Amino acid sequence: MMTGLRILLLIIFAGFTSACEQKESMEDVRRNITAKDILGNQDYLAMSYGGYRTNSRRVQPTIGQLKDDMKILSALGVKVIRTYNVHLPHAVNVLKAIDELNQEDESFEMYVMLGAWIDCKNAWTGFEPIHSEESERNEVEINRAVELANEYPEIIKVIAVGNEAMVKWATSYYVEPGIILKWVNHLQQRKEEGELDENLWITSSDNFASWGGGDSTYHTEELNELIAAVDYVSLHTYPMHDTHYNPVFWGVLESETDLTRNEQIDAALNRSIAYAQSQFNSVADYVHAIDADKPLHIGETGWASFATDLYGDEGSKACDEFKQAMFYNKMRAWTNKDNISCFYFEAFDEPWKDANNKGGSENHFGLFTVDGEAKFALWDEVDNGNLNKLSRDGNKITKSFDGNEDSLMKCILLPPTKTKTSLYVPN
């Protein structure tokens, strides 16, 4: 007959064993889950992330600050983020922050699409860029990305070779597709040789035109080889920028002038989404003519909440929190429905993006302000309590405009009225 003490010890031991098994099980989940499982899965919302709080990247966020940001994103259902380079401490510290959160909370999940920055020869030097040759530092960037992927296999699920590195308007640094192809093949070879996890996906994240969805000057044999070499295509689409550069879809139709202001804006945003869809589909048509089974996902899209430049009151009148919220919600609805991962740009405002112009649109793409105010797109998340116990730099998460919708609506910019013949009207 068992004594009471022995029974108690057996119960304690069983509980301890169960807890260990549960912890090991979650560790196994994080290690074994793959990009193929995550991408296109609406249970793993994606977001582009930079944690910089000031107008200079010389001021690096601390690991504690990064952990607070990861908790905020996790509370929103975001489980995969995108970083952009490994030559600054930021990406490494993000990985450390996630690793610490994994140790502190066995249920925590956050995965990373790790960016490796790629430049052409003479980029950022003052000398004439040579776009057919590459920076000597590219090899260092790629090698460091490999080291990190092997150090954090339970976190890093994708390596992206370059960010908008092939699009020709990036005149300071763009490279020809053959340079991206070289490093994609290098990483794929390391997978084959067992030096990288075979399930690690390799891509490049670039403008839709760079992936064959635009001008035929991009349609080269090297691009076709690159499409065949990547595990999936990561494309960017930015209707907001084209409210200035190519406003075929932007404005209020003459037939819409009798609608309410909100209905006019809604119609313009519906055309914006249709425009993004047309860019996605143009890439899909090109890519699938080369590889019918190649997955495509959105590596970046977004909409600024404020601007004093080309998209503000003196420009296309595209940027305010109301339009940002509309675009965000419509973009999520489309991509979730069609099983497309969308690394929405971006989580938090980053003032360094246009350091000399506080009102520059690049500083205002975040769904949160630098101080942790949730913009209109996320007011419901504040109301439902998901963010109640969280903070950013000691600031409780609150609503922008003090939650006063009337005040927000006074800042709405009405798009210009245009004739139907000058607008892109989707079928």
N, C-alpha and C positions, 0 to 999 in steps of 0.2 A: 504494500500500500504506500502511495506517495505521501510524503509529509507536505504540510502546507507550504513550507519554505521551498521545497523542491518544485512544487507546482508553480509557485510564484516566479522562481528562477527560470523555469521553462517558458513561461509566458513572456517574461522580459526578453529572453534570448530569441524567441520566435518573432517578437515585435522588432527587435534589433535587426534580425536577418531580413525581415520583410522590408524594413526601411532601406537597408543596404541594396537589396534587389531592386527596389523602386528607383534609387539613385543611379545605380548602374544602368537600369533600363533607360532612364532619361539621357544619360551620357551616351548610350548607344544610339538613341534616336538622333541626337545632335550630330554624332559622328557619321551615322549611316545615311541620313537624309541627303538627297542630292539635288543639284540644280534642276534636274528633270522633274523631281517631285515638287519643287517649289515654284518654278516659273510657270505662269499660267494658272496657278492655284489661288483662288480668291481668298482662301484662308491665310495666305501669306502676302499681305499687302506690301508693296514696295515703295520706297521713298529715297530720293537723293538727299544726302546729308553732308553738311559742313557745320562745324560747331563754333566757328569763329565769332567772337563777340564784339570786336573792335574793328577799326578801319585799317588794320594792318595784320597780316598773317604772322608777323614777328611775335605777336602776342598769342601764344598757343593756349587753347583751353586745357584746363587740368583734367586729370582722369576723373576726379569727382564731378566736375561739370559735365563731362561726357556721359558719366553714369546717370546723372539726372536726366539728360536728354534721351538716353536709351529707355529709361523708365517711362518718360512721356510718350515716346513713339510706341512703345509696347502697349501702353494703355489705349492707344488709338487703333490697335490691331495690326500695326506695322511689325513685320517679322523679318524683313530683308531690306538692307540699306545699301546704298552705293557710295563709294569713296572715289577719289580722283587721282591720287598720286601717292608715291611712297618716299619721295625725296624730302618731305617735311615730316615732323613727328606726329602730325595729326592722325594719320591712318593707323600707325602702330599703337598710339594711345587709345584709339577707338577699339582696336582689337583687345587691348589689355582691359579696357573698361567692360567690354562684353564678357570676357573671360572671368573677371571678378564677379560680375553679376551671376554668371552661371554657377560659380562656387557658392554664392550667397543664397541663391534661390534655384533649386533644382528644376523648377518648372519654367524658368526663363528661357525664351528662345529669341535669338536675333542672329541673322546670317548676313554675310557681306559679299557684295560684288566688288572686288578689289580692283581699283584702277591703277594702271601703270602708264605714266605720262610719256608721250612720244613727241619728239621735236625733230625738225629738219636741221641740217648743218647751218650754223650761224644764227639760229633762232635766238631772239632777245639780246643780241650782242651789239647791234648797231651796224654790223656788216650786212651785206646783201644775203638774204636767205637763199640757200641752195636746196630746192624742194625735192630734187632727185637723189640727194644724199642725206644721211641722217646724222644727228648729234651723237657724239661719242658716248654721251651719258645715257643713251637709251639702253645699252647693255647693262649698265649698273641698275637702272630702274627695273628691268625685267628680272635680273638675278635676285634683287631684293624681294620682288613680288613672289618669286619661287620659294625663297627662304620663309617668307611669312605664310604662304599656303601650306608648307610642310610643318610649320610651327603651330598653326591654328587650323587644322583640317576640319575640326568640328564647327568652325565659324565661316571660313572662306569657302564659298561654293562656286564662285565664278571669278576669273581674271579677265578684265577688259584691257586690251592692248590699245591704248590711245583714247583720247576724248576729243571728238571733232577734229581729229588729226588729219583727215583726208579732204575736208571740205575746202574749196579753193578760196573762199572769202576769209579764211584764217591765214591771212597773208604773212603774218609774222613767223609762223611755225609749221604750216601744213606739210605733209609728206605725200609722195606718190604711193598708191596702194601696195606696190611691191615691198615697201619697207614694213608696212603692217603685216603683210603676208609672211615675210621672213620670220618675224617674231611669233606669229601665230603658229607657223609650222614648227618653230623651235620648241614651243610649249607643248604642242601635240606630240612631238617626238619624245620629249621628256616623260610624258604620260605613258607612251608605248614602252619606254625603257624602265618604267617603274619608279622614276624619280619624282613623279607627281601622282596624286590620286587619279586613277583612271576615270573616276566619275566627275572630276573637276571640269567644268565647262569653260571653254575659251571663246571669247568674242572680241569685237571692237565696237565701240559705241560712237555713232557718228550721225551727222545730218542725213535726212532721208535721201537727199540728192546724191550723197556719196555712195549710197547703196544701190544706185541705179534707178532711183525713183524720179529723177529730174532730168537735167540736161544730158544729152547724148554724149557730151564730152567725157562724162564719167564712165561710159560703157566701154571698158577696156578688158583685155584678156586677163590682166593682173587682178582686176576687181572680180572677174568670174572665178578665178582660182581662189581668191580670198573667200568668196561666198561658199565655195566647196569646202574650204579648210576649217571655217569656224563651226562651233557646235550650234550656234544660233546667231541670228542677226539682231543687233540692238540699234534701233533707229531713233532719231530725234525728230519731233515735229512741234513747231511753235507758231500757231496761228496768231498769237498776240503780236509777234514781231512783224508779221505780214499785214497787220492792220495799217502799217506804214509802208512797208516795202512792196507789198503786192495786195492792195486792199480790194481785190475782186469780190470778196465775200462780205466786206465790212461796211456797215452803215445801215440806215433805215430806208427801206424801200418806200417809194411814193405811195404804194398801195397800203403801207402800214402806218401812215401818218395819223390815222384816226384811232389807232390802238393806244392803250395806256402806255406810259413810259416804261413800266416793267415789262409789258408785252413786247414792246419794240426791242428792248434789250435782250429779252429771251429769244426772239427771232434771230437777232444778230449772233447770239451765242450758239444757237442751233446750227447756223451756217458755219460758224467757226469750228464746231465739232465735225461737221460734214467735210470741211476742208482738211482737217487732220486725218479723217478717215480716208479721204482721197489720196493723201500722201502715203499713208500706211499701205493702202491697196496698190498704189503704183509700185512701191518697193516689193510687195508680195508678188506682183505679176512678174517683175524682173527676176527676182530671186527664184521663184518656183519654176521658171523656164530653165533654170540651171540645175536646181535640186528641188524636186517637187515636195520633198518631206522636210525641208529646212524650216525650223521654227523661227518665228519673228516675235519680238517683244519691243516695247517702247522704253528706251533707255533714258529719255528725258522728254518732258513737256511741262508747261507751267504757264502761269498768268500773274503778272505783277499786280499788287494792290494799290500802288501809287507811283506816279511819275511826273516829273517836270520836264521831261525830254520829249522825244518823238511821239510818245504814247499818252501824254497828259492833256491838259486843258487846251494847250496851244497846238496839239498834234492830232492824233487819231481819236483822242478821248476814250481810250480803251481801258485805262487802269484805274480801278477802284475796288474796294473789298466786295462789293455786290457782284460785279462781273467775275472777280476771281472765284468767289464761292460758286457761282453758276457754272463756270468752266470746270472747276474741280469736281463738282457733283456729277456733271454730265460726262466728264471724262472717265470717272470711276464707274459710272453706270454702264457705259459702252464697253470698257476694257474688261470689267468683271463678267459681263454677259458673254463676251466672246473669248473668255479664257486667255486674255492677253495681260501679261505683267506690265505694269506701268510704274516706272520709277519716277514718281511725280516730283518735279522740281519746284519748291523744295520744302524741307521741314521748317527751318528757321531763317529769318532775315540774316544776311551776312554783309555788314557795312563795308567790308574791304573791297567788295566787287566793283564799286565805283567810288573810290575813297575821296575823290576831289569834288563829288557832287552828291550831297546827301539825298537829293530828290531824284537821283538817277534810278531808273526802273530796275536795274540789276540788283540794287540794294533791297528790293521789296518783293521778292518772289516767295518769301516764306509764308507758311500758314500760321506761324507765330512771329511776333515781333522779337527783337533781341531780348527784351525784358520779360518775355514769357506771356504776353497778352495773346489770347487766342483770337485770330481774325474771324470775320463773319462766317467763313466756311466751317469753322469748328465750334460755333456757339452751342450747337446741340450737344456736343461732347462735354462741354462745361455743364450744361443743364442736367445731363444724365448722370453726373457724378463721377465719371471715369477718371477725371483729373483732380479730384478734390484734395487728395493727400500729397499731391506732387507740386514741385516748385522748380523755378529756374533762377539760379543765382540768388536764392533766398526769397524770390518773388513768387507769391501764390499765383497759380494760373487763373487769370480772370479774362473777361471778355473785353475786346477793344470797344472804344466809344462808351465805356462803362455799361455796356449791354443795352444802350439806348438806340433802338432801331431807327427812331425818327432822326436822330443826329447822324447816323450812318447814311440814311437815305438822302440827306441834304448834300452829301458829297458825291452823289452819283453823277457821272458824266454821260450825257446822251450822245450816242454816235451821230455823225453827220448824216443828213438826208441825202440820198443819192438816187439816181435814176436806175431803174431795173436793168437796163442794158449794160450798165457798168458793174453790175454785181454778179458774183458767182451764185447761182441759184441751184441747189442740188435737186435731183429728181425726187 
